[in-house]
Amino acid sequence: MNNLDLQNKLLDLASSGYVLLTESERFAHQLLWRFRRRLSESKREGWETPLIITLNQWLERLWTGLWPEAWPASPLKRWQLLGDCIEELPPPEPLSWDIPLILNVDESFEHCLRYGLNPEYGDPANQLVEWRRALWKKYDERLTAEGLFHPAALPEKLCMELCRRPEWIPDKLAAIGFEFAGYWEKNLLKILHGKSRFQPFPLSGGNGTSTASTYADPEQEIYALMENVVSAAHRFPLHELAVVILDAQLYSPLVAKCLEDLLGSPLAGEEGAYNLFPVKSLNHQPLFKAAFLPLEFAREGEPRVLFLSLLRSPYYGKLAPWSRAVSQWDWVWREQGIEKGLNALMGALEPSQLEFLPHEGEGLLRAFSVFLDEGSRKGVDWGRDLRRFWEFLGFPVLANERDQIAWQRLQELMEAVERDLGDCLMRRQEWLAWLDAAAGKVSIQETGYEDAGIQILGVLEARGLSFRHLFVPGFVAGVLPQPVRSLPFLSVEERKGVQGGTVESQFEFARHLFGHLHAVAPELVFSRPMMNQKGETLLPSPFWPEAEEVKLKPVIPWRHDLPALQRARWVREGILGMASNGEEGDMTLRLGRPEGSPPTKGCGGRGLPRFSPNPYQVNGLDVPAEISVSMLEFLLACASRFFFQKMLGLEPLPELERGLSPSLRGGNIHEILASFGRAVGRNTSSRGGAFADFLEKLRKIVTHAIAPYALLPLWNVEMKRLLGTEDHENGLLPEWFREEWSRLQDGWRWIGLESDFNGLRLRNCPITLKGRLDRVDFHPDEGIICWDYKTGKIPQNKEIWEDLQAPQLPAYLLAIKRGLVSKIDGGSNRLAAGYIDLRSVQHLRHVYCIKTTAEELDSFLRRWEEHAADALDALSRGNLAPCWVEASCGEPCDFQCLCGMALYRV
């Protein structure tokens, strides 16, 4: 008998006045829906709704009707009492009091009570189990004194009450399922069976026909799942289709994202195209995380990242219009290296940047100050201050139905916390931990009708339900059956009595579930991936129908006929974008290209499409008359990047880095060396002064440069890196000057420091070059050498001599040869150039990159001038074609979406 036959029989009982007890709320809802539909089709009006309810709900309703003296303890109340008991009776080392320990111990008590195990007594066991038994005695006494008991003990207490008061048992009862019910639940069903017209209905396996498909990985499996679901939607109503998710953590986000791509956002009620089941608890909802950002900010040490997250959160209405201005704040903090501290973060901003805040930010500081206190306060006080903070910043701004439900559940949770823990003194992190633990038990389910749309279910929810077509992806080992439960507070003997405590019980449970799936629908589609997302091999489930297995080859959305997937916007736009960039007249790139046809260029074929630079030609471009050598380097690498970054001034936000950014450190070193050069002038020779005097001057310049940031730890570390320790001057700059002093003693002199030039014309190009030489040295025998300080990676010789992509040294030498550098005569001297590596003490060195004969140097400079002039001429004509149009593009830059590189890579 399949589930449809079972449900029809149950509905007959419901019509005759039977109370139906189910295991899941989903099953009860489907029975109620079918009952209403049956009566509607028979044109009956004014019927009474039968009592179709889960066993747990019925037990709670029955206990309330008995007017008992003791009540089940709420989760927060029992956790709080259990925490007090653990403080009085500490656990064995290395365990200590914390909320995860409380939750784990509470779960162990629940297992004992549900499966008929005595939490206080048992066979001799390890120290941890014995501690749990002693703890239960104290905990049970505390609950009894409060007029409470553990909710898992409710079936046991009802068994005793119903034996004394059988008149409370309904005359007609039916229970569906419960093959794996707890000890006292089964005893209660036996009592009901003896006192009323009780009919048990076990869920048995069905005879649905199935297919089994194997795919390369989960992504390919989801592609096929979407194709199959959409195809089945042409044959059956949407509510007759269901997908059972075995691995919710992996598959639920993938399935939800694909359904949204293909069918749009989920709609509520009868208009829903699909109905997702809850996979995320309240504490994983964005609104919940945003709500507690001020407390998280205080708990984590006032980090910049969390402060920025709160300021830019769309849930805080009064700050949302100023998101762009707040982004500029972050730029200031990054440049100054401020990573934490509310006062430091706010103090780094100019008054003009705070104009949109009440009282120029003072109100915000006061609002945060209450959460920075490390002392203990009552739970009700924490909740009151948090609500005031929300009101001050306009929280929450609700975006959708899920936010509305999350906000409602959050308010209910706050009320429960204040009711059960309001008088308890606790510190900030403890109050947060209680809220997070309670929120983890609250599931968020968007409203909707279970008779509308494709149903996405968990495997336990599917038991007893009836559909026309069922899909079960992710059928791999480790998912069905599930691994053995971790039950550290139960002895070996106790685990044998708990469902999931042994391998055998998990396997038996999975065997029943597999049989129950065959009763859900007459047509089933099982599928599994061969590898996980990391490329590791996955074994099939022991219940995998190997005899029906079909292995399918991978598909590509842009190449194969995938009607469902090609409804997705990202696939359609990718196909159309590649088609527009393909060769003229190439019409093979289209939706549903026949299998086996030759691949289209730009769509996975061997050849790459040819692109024309014409779309990147700009007429009337306002080109600067002169650019710097550093700007020329961008132009030689890519004309589009030069346009975006240097002409339009677009800059990406800096990436979050540990410590000071390389650009900030490099700029600081250049400023220090420039100041040092100006201070010593041209007196740097073995006769111009003592080494110690120069070193002391260098130390003072470094100290003065970093003085404005002396209170920031990162800059203190940077000062030690540059100068070394007080006892040993082994920092980067003292070591650098020791090498320089040695060269000075060999006869070298500094003849140019921060020397500027401009008006360097290449060929007859209308755009000229300007630049600044870090240092120029002279030796009577060696001639002139131009040095460029490098705090980053030094260009390789190939980049300078062959690729001609590093223009600094060639441009500087050409400017010296043409007499554009003041007070430096390069006409009659040998010329050379190189870099001084200043990345660290380990990298410190002088690198000669251009040191050759006069003839070879002239030949190289002519070749470089032709190459650079071509780039400048192209710019002057308005040609801004990116580098990938004519040749390959190197590492992806931040502007690839603007120049079309992102689409080209697809």
Residue, then its C-alpha position, 0 to 999 in steps of 0.5 A: m500500500n502506497n501513501l496515497d492509499l493510506q491517506n485515503k483510508l485515514l481520511d475515511l476515519a477522520s470523517s467518522g470522528y477519529v483523532l489522527l496522530t502524526e509524527s510530523e506537522r507536514f504530514a498533518h497539514q497534507l491530510l487536512w488539505r486532502f480532507r478539505r479538498r475531498l469535502s469541497e469536491s463533494k460540494r459539502e458545506g459547513w463541515e467541521t475540521p477534524l483533529i489531525i495533529t502531531l503527537n507532541q502537540w496533542l500531548e501538550r494540549l492534553w496535559t494543559g487540559l488536566w490542570p496539572e501542578a507541574w509544567p514542562a520547563s521552557p528551554l531558557k529556564r531549564w538551561q539557566l537552572l542546569g547552568d546553576c547546577i553545573e556551577e555548584l557541581p563542576p564537570p571533570e577536567p578539562l571541561s568547564w562551564d559554558i553554554p555548549l556544555i549546558l546544551n549537550v548535557d541537556e540533550s543527554f537528559e532528553h535522550c535518557l528520559r525519552y528512551g526509558l533510561n534512568p538519568e541518575y542510575g546505571d551500570p558503572a561507567n566513566q567519570l563523565v557519565e558518573w558526573r552526569r548522573a550526580l548532576w541529574k539528581k541536583y538538577d531534578e530537585r531544582l526543577t521540582a522546587e520550581g514546579l517544573f519538569h523536563p519536557a522529555a518526561l511528558p509522555e511518562k507523566l501522561c502515562m501515569e495520569l491516563c492510567r488514573r484518569p482514563e476518561w480523558i482518552p478520546d474514544k476514537l484514535a489513530a496513530i500513523g508511524f511511530e516505529f521509532a518512537g521513544y520508550w514512553e511514547k510507545n508505552l503511551l500508545k499501548i495505554l491508548h490502545g487498551k482504553s479506546r478504539f485505537q488503530p495503529f498504522p505503521l508506515s511501510g515501504g512502497n512499490g514505486t518505480s525508480t531510476a538512478s543517475t550518477y553525475a560528475d559532481p554536485e553542480q552537474e547533479i543540480y543541473a540535471l535535477m532542475e532539468n528533470v523537475v521543470s520537465a516533470a512540471h509539464r506533466f504534473p501540477l507543481h504541488e505533485l512534485a517534491v524534492v527530498i534533500l538528504d544533505a541540507q547543508l550542501y544541497s539546500p543552498l544550491v537548490a534554492k539558488c537554482l530555483e530562484d534563477l529559473l522560476g524567480s523569487p519564492l512567492a507566498g501562498e497559492e502563487g508560489a512556484y516552489n516551497l522551501f523547507p527551513v534549513k537555517s535557524l534564526n541565528h543564521q538569518p541576516l536580520f539576527k546578525a545585524a541586530f546584535l552587531p553593536l554587542e558583537f562589536a564590543r565583544e570582539g574588541e571594537p574592530r573596524v570591520l564590524f563597525l563598518s558592517l553596522l554603519r553600512s547595514p541596510y537594516y539600520g534605516k537612519l544610516a542607510p542613506w549615507s552608505r557612500a559617505v561611510s565607505q569614504w570613512d573606511w578609506v580614511w581608516r585603511e590609509q591611517g592603519i586604524e583597525k580597532g577602537l571606537n574612539a580612534l575610529m571616530g577621532a580619525l574623521e574630520p567634522s565635515q565627514l560627521e555632519f549627517l550624524p546627530h551632534e556630529g557623532e556624539g549621539l552614536l558614541r553615547a549609544f555604543s558606550v552602554f555596550l562597552d561596559e565589561g560589568s554584569r547587568k540584569g538580562v532585562d537591562w541588556g534587552r532594554d538598552l539594545r532596543r533603545f539602540w535599535e530605535f536610535l538608528g531605525f532598526p529594522v528595515l524589513a526587506n522581504e517576508r523572511d525578514q518579517i518572520a525573523w523580526q517577529r521570532l526575534q521579538e518573541l525570543m527577546e520576550a522569552v529571555e527577559r521573562d526567564l532570565g530577566d533577573c539574572l546578572m550576566r556579562r555581555q558575552e553571556w547574555l549574547a551566548w544565551l540568545d544565540a543558543a535559543a535562536g539556534k533552536v528556532s527555525i525560519q519557515e517562509t509562509g506558503y501553502e504546502d499544496a502550492g508549488i514544488q515541495i522541497l522536503g527533508v527526508l523525515e518530513a517526506r514520511g507518509l506524504s504523497f506525490r506523483h513524482l519524487f527526486v532524491p539527490g545526494f544519495v551518497a554514503g555518510v548521508l543515508p545512513q547518517p553517522v553514529r550520534s556523538l553521545p559523550f554523556l551516555s555509557v556504552e550500554e545506554r547508547k544501545g537503547v538510544q536511536g542513532g547511538t549505534v551503527e546498527s540502529q542508524f542502518e536499520f533506521a535508514r533502511h526504513l526511510f529508504g522503503h518509506l521513500h518508495a511509498v511517497a510517489p509512483e515515480l522516483v529519481f535517485s541521483r548522486p555525484m561521483m566527486n564532491q566540490k573538492g574533487e574527492t571521490l564519494l562512495p554511494s549509499p549502501f541503499w543505492p539501486e546499483a542495478e538501475e544506475v546510469k552514468l551521465k556525462p557532464v554538460i555545459p550550459w552554453r553548449h548543450d541543449l538545456p531548456a530549463l537551465q537556459r531560462a536562467r539570466w546568467v546563462r542567457e546573458g553569457i550566451l548572448g554576450m559571447a555570440s555578440n563577440g564571435e566572428e561575423g556570420d557565426m550562427t552556431l552559438r545559440l540556445g539548444r545547439p545540437e549535440g555533436s556540432p563543432p564548438t563555437k569559438g569563445c564557447g569552449g572551442r580550441g580557437l579564440p574569437r578575433f576581436s576588433p579594437n574599433p569599439y574602443q576607439v574614442n573620438g575627441l578624447d581629452v588627452p593630457a599634454e604630459i604624463s608621468v613615467s609611472m603613468l606610462e607604465f600603466l599605458l604600456a600594460c593596458a590602454s583601457r586600464f590607463f584610461f580607467q585608473k589614470m584619466l578617470g581616476l577610478e580606484p578600487l577599495p583597498e583589500l583588507e590586509r594584516g598590518l600596514s599596506p605595502s603601498l603605505r609602507g613604500g610611500n613612507i620609505h620614499e618620503i623618509l629617503a627624500s627627506f634624508g637626501r634633502a637634509v644631507g645634500r651632497n655632503t655624503s662622502s667619506r670626508g663630508g662627515a662621520f658615519a654616526d652623524f649621518l646615522e643619527k640624522l636618519r634616525k631622527i628623520v624616521t622618528h619624525a615621520i612616524a611621530p603622528y602615528a606613534l599611538l598606533p601599534l602597527w606603526n610602532v612595529e614599522m619603526k622597529r622594522l626600519l630602525g631596529t631595536e634600541d640596542h642594535e641598529n639592525g633595521l632596514l634603513p641603518e643597514w641600507f646606509r651601511e651599504e651606501w657608506s661603503r660605496l661612498q668610501d669607494g669613491w661614489r658621490w650622490i650628485g642628484l637627489e629627487s631630481d625632476f625632469n619634464g618635456l621628454r618627447l619620444r620621437n615626435c609624439p605630441i604627449t611628453l613625459k615627466g618624472r623624478l629620479d630617486r637618486v643619481d650617483f657619480h664615480p670618476d671611473e664608473g660614470i653615472i648610475c641612476w637608482d630607483y628605490k623599490t619597496g615592491k617586486i623588482p622588474q625582471n630583465k626580460e620586462i625591461w629589455e625584451d617586453l619593454q614594459a618597465p619604463q622607469l630606468p629607460a626613461y630616466l637614462l634618456a632624460i639624462k642623455r638629452g640634458l633634461v635633468s638639472k646639474i647632471d651631464g650625461g653626454s660625456n659619461r658612461l650611463a647605467a641604471g638599476y634598482i635598490d631593493l628595500r623590501s626588507v633587510q633580507h632583500l637589501r641589495h643594489v641591482y644593476c639592470i642597465k649596464t652596457t656599452a654606449e652602442e648597446l645602450d643607444s640601440f636599446l633606448r631607440r628600440w624602447e623609444e619607438h615602443a613607448a612612442d607607439a603607445l603614446d601615439a595610439l592614446s593621442r588618437g583615442n585608441l583605448a583598446p584593452c591588451w587582450v584585444e591584440a594579445s593575451c592579458g596577464e593577471p586579472c585587474d580590478f577593471q576587467c568588468l569595465c573593459g569586457m575581460a570578464l565576458y571574454r574569459v567566459 
